[in-house]
Amino acid sequence: MHNVTHARQFLAEATHRELELIPDDARIGQFVGWDSLAHLRLIMRIEEQIERQLDPDETVRIESLADIAALIATSGTPVNS
């Protein structure tokens, strides 16, 4: 659950939305504000957090809040807020 909290925080930052406005089922193209520019900001924030660049396949597989949380969980890097 900890990773979902951080994923929600990253998405809120990327979309310039309040944390409590990020729904559990947030998906790119369906959540207002999660457009291509927000996706780029999100990718940059994740890369900063996990201390490595994502490969192109990883970036296109990020389509939902759950995808962000899963990527954070498999990174092996502790999440810092």
CYANA upper distance limits for C-alpha pairs under 8 A (distance plus 0.5 A):
  1 MET  CA      5 THR  CA      7.00
  2 HIS  CA      6 HIS  CA      7.05
  3 ASN  CA      7 ALA  CA      6.47
  3 ASN  CA     69 ALA  CA      5.48
  3 ASN  CA     70 ALA  CA      8.01
  3 ASN  CA     72 ILE  CA      6.85
  3 ASN  CA     73 ALA  CA      6.76
  3 ASN  CA     79 VAL  CA      8.41
  4 VAL  CA      8 ARG  CA      6.51
  4 VAL  CA     65 LEU  CA      7.82
  4 VAL  CA     66 ALA  CA      7.51
  4 VAL  CA     68 ILE  CA      8.29
  4 VAL  CA     69 ALA  CA      5.48
  5 THR  CA      9 GLN  CA      6.78
  6 HIS  CA     10 PHE  CA      6.64
  6 HIS  CA     69 ALA  CA      7.85
  6 HIS  CA     79 VAL  CA      7.92
  6 HIS  CA     81 SER  CA      7.83
  7 ALA  CA     11 LEU  CA      6.68
  7 ALA  CA     65 LEU  CA      6.82
  7 ALA  CA     66 ALA  CA      8.36
  7 ALA  CA     68 ILE  CA      6.01
  7 ALA  CA     69 ALA  CA      5.64
  7 ALA  CA     72 ILE  CA      8.10
  8 ARG  CA     12 ALA  CA      6.55
  8 ARG  CA     19 LEU  CA      7.20
  8 ARG  CA     22 ILE  CA      6.88
  8 ARG  CA     65 LEU  CA      7.21
  9 GLN  CA     13 GLU  CA      6.73
  9 GLN  CA     19 LEU  CA      6.61
 10 PHE  CA     14 ALA  CA      6.68
 10 PHE  CA     42 LEU  CA      6.90
 10 PHE  CA     45 ARG  CA      7.27
 10 PHE  CA     46 ILE  CA      8.04
 11 LEU  CA     15 THR  CA      6.53
 11 LEU  CA     22 ILE  CA      8.04
 11 LEU  CA     42 LEU  CA      6.80
 11 LEU  CA     65 LEU  CA      8.14
 12 ALA  CA     16 HIS  CA      6.15
 12 ALA  CA     17 ARG  CA      5.38
 12 ALA  CA     18 GLU  CA      6.45
 12 ALA  CA     19 LEU  CA      5.84
 12 ALA  CA     21 LEU  CA      8.47
 12 ALA  CA     22 ILE  CA      7.07
 13 GLU  CA     17 ARG  CA      7.20
 13 GLU  CA     42 LEU  CA      8.29
 14 ALA  CA     34 TRP  CA      8.26
 14 ALA  CA     38 ALA  CA      5.47
 14 ALA  CA     39 HIS  CA      7.55
 14 ALA  CA     41 ARG  CA      5.72
 14 ALA  CA     42 LEU  CA      5.64
 15 THR  CA     33 GLY  CA      5.67
 15 THR  CA     34 TRP  CA      6.24
 15 THR  CA     38 ALA  CA      5.83
 16 HIS  CA     33 GLY  CA      8.17
 17 ARG  CA     21 LEU  CA      7.07
 17 ARG  CA     22 ILE  CA      7.94
 17 ARG  CA     33 GLY  CA      8.37
 18 GLU  CA     22 ILE  CA      7.72
 22 ILE  CA     26 ALA  CA      7.10
 24 ASP  CA     65 LEU  CA      7.31
 25 ASP  CA     64 SER  CA      7.57
 25 ASP  CA     65 LEU  CA      7.19
 25 ASP  CA     66 ALA  CA      8.39
 26 ALA  CA     30 GLN  CA      7.53
 26 ALA  CA     31 PHE  CA      6.07
 26 ALA  CA     64 SER  CA      6.15
 26 ALA  CA     65 LEU  CA      6.07
 27 ARG  CA     31 PHE  CA      6.19
 27 ARG  CA     34 TRP  CA      8.23
 27 ARG  CA     63 GLU  CA      6.05
 27 ARG  CA     64 SER  CA      4.71
 27 ARG  CA     65 LEU  CA      7.05
 28 ILE  CA     34 TRP  CA      5.89
 28 ILE  CA     35 ASP  CA      7.18
 28 ILE  CA     39 HIS  CA      8.46
 28 ILE  CA     63 GLU  CA      5.80
 28 ILE  CA     64 SER  CA      6.74
 29 GLY  CA     34 TRP  CA      6.77
 29 GLY  CA     35 ASP  CA      6.85
 30 GLN  CA     34 TRP  CA      8.14
 33 GLY  CA     38 ALA  CA      7.45
 34 TRP  CA     38 ALA  CA      5.84
 34 TRP  CA     39 HIS  CA      6.87
 35 ASP  CA     39 HIS  CA      6.56
 36 SER  CA     40 LEU  CA      6.77
 37 LEU  CA     41 ARG  CA      6.89
 38 ALA  CA     42 LEU  CA      6.54
 39 HIS  CA     43 ILE  CA      6.62
 40 LEU  CA     44 MET  CA      6.72
 41 ARG  CA     45 ARG  CA      6.71
 42 LEU  CA     46 ILE  CA      6.69
 43 ILE  CA     47 GLU  CA      6.59
 43 ILE  CA     54 LEU  CA      8.21
 43 ILE  CA     59 THR  CA      7.38
 44 MET  CA     48 GLU  CA      6.62
 45 ARG  CA     49 GLN  CA      6.68
 46 ILE  CA     50 ILE  CA      6.62
 46 ILE  CA     72 ILE  CA      8.13
 47 GLU  CA     51 GLU  CA      6.08
 47 GLU  CA     52 ARG  CA      5.85
 47 GLU  CA     53 GLN  CA      5.83
 47 GLU  CA     54 LEU  CA      6.93
 48 GLU  CA     52 ARG  CA      7.48
 49 GLN  CA     77 THR  CA      8.16
 49 GLN  CA     79 VAL  CA      7.10
 49 GLN  CA     80 ASN  CA      7.67
 50 ILE  CA     72 ILE  CA      7.78
 50 ILE  CA     75 SER  CA      6.65
 50 ILE  CA     76 GLY  CA      8.31
 50 ILE  CA     77 THR  CA      6.02
 50 ILE  CA     78 PRO  CA      8.39
 50 ILE  CA     79 VAL  CA      8.23
 51 GLU  CA     77 THR  CA      8.35
 54 LEU  CA     58 GLU  CA      6.42
 54 LEU  CA     59 THR  CA      6.86
 55 ASP  CA     59 THR  CA      7.01
 56 PRO  CA     60 VAL  CA      6.96
 57 ASP  CA     61 ARG  CA      6.83
 58 GLU  CA     62 ILE  CA      7.23
 61 ARG  CA     67 ASP  CA      7.90
 62 ILE  CA     67 ASP  CA      5.80
 62 ILE  CA     68 ILE  CA      6.70
 63 GLU  CA     67 ASP  CA      6.79
 63 GLU  CA     68 ILE  CA      8.45
 64 SER  CA     68 ILE  CA      7.07
 65 LEU  CA     69 ALA  CA      6.86
 66 ALA  CA     70 ALA  CA      6.59
 67 ASP  CA     71 LEU  CA      6.68
 68 ILE  CA     72 ILE  CA      6.78
 69 ALA  CA     73 ALA  CA      6.62
 70 ALA  CA     74 THR  CA      6.71
 71 LEU  CA     75 SER  CA      6.62
 72 ILE  CA     76 GLY  CA      8.09
 72 ILE  CA     77 THR  CA      8.14
 72 ILE  CA     79 VAL  CA      8.20
